[in-house]
Amino acid sequence: MSRDKAAHYEKNWRQYDKWYDNHQALYQTELKALEKAMPSGMGLEIGVGTGRFASPLSVRYGLDPSFNMLKLAKKRNINVIQGAGENLPFKNESFHFVLIVFTIELVDDPPLFLKEAVRTLKKDGALILGIMDRDSQWGKFYKQKAAQGKSYSDFSFLTPEEVLEVFKSINVEFEEAFQTLFQPPPDIKDIEQPKRGFGRGGFVVLKAEKIGNA
Ligand SMILES: C[S@@+](CC[C@H](N)C(=O)[O-])C[C@H]1O[C@@H](n2cnc3c(N)ncnc32)[C@H](O)[C@@H]1O
């Protein structure tokens, strides 16, 4: 994990969390897409941040390197653990699902990071990723902002196809995808209903099932 990237969230936790209040339609739209993929059972979000997604999705555990982000997640009733996704403090096969939203873009080695997440999944457990598709109009918009040194300059955006390629190497089988954010950036007015698949929406949820043991 890059220290600078983690330090950014440690410093800007308040601003980060407030963004969701100021972009309610966007937030609710992304939440609806994640809801489609959520299984029941004992779950962990890696890179839980302030718990904006974990809390309404009833994810019980949240891990993050940022103490300040976690303080707010704890207030949202998440059991929080400070740490890094590269080295999870959990035994093999602990969780029914692991959720990762807007965090895989920050890590140095996505395959290694996801492999470690899969280690903590029970057999048949679900790995669920939420990403902004780099090739979508939203991905292009944020990439441009990042290039100007504005928000998301710490992100290495991925495409769903790239994530599916990683899935092939880490003991999981791709199950289904949901996409949303069809209205153009920079913000949306109406909450959207997610659709199956990817390729058109800005926000994509990819779900895979663990095959075999840890
Ligand atoms: C863009 S925020 C997303 C937070 C939350 N998932 C959300 O969508 O609101 C990325 C989060 O990942 C955390 N993070 C950065 N590097 C990490 C790592 N190596 N392992 C776990 N979390 C990490 C940051 O501290 C930050 O809280």
The ligand as a Gaussian input file, in Angstrom:
#p B3LYP/6-31G(d) Opt

LIG

0 1
 C      -12.096000       5.899000      -2.275000
 S      -12.163000       5.318000      -0.645000
 C      -13.586000       4.218000      -0.693000
 C      -14.226000       4.033000       0.656000
 C      -15.531000       3.254000       0.632000
 N      -15.350000       1.923000       0.094000
 C      -16.545000       4.015000      -0.177000
 O      -16.800000       3.605000      -1.311000
 O      -17.055000       5.026000       0.314000
 C      -10.817000       4.190000      -0.582000
 C      -10.579000       3.637000       0.813000
 O       -9.588000       2.622000       0.699000
 C       -8.706000       2.726000       1.784000
 N       -7.445000       2.063000       1.404000
 C       -6.379000       2.586000       0.750000
 N       -5.423000       1.658000       0.589000
 C       -5.912000       0.522000       1.161000
 C       -5.387000      -0.786000       1.341000
 N       -4.178000      -1.122000       0.887000
 N       -6.142000      -1.716000       1.973000
 C       -7.382000      -1.408000       2.423000
 N       -7.928000      -0.166000       2.297000
 C       -7.197000       0.770000       1.666000
 C       -8.591000       4.231000       2.027000
 O       -8.116000       4.528000       3.320000
 C      -10.025000       4.672000       1.793000
 O      -10.793000       4.654000       2.981000

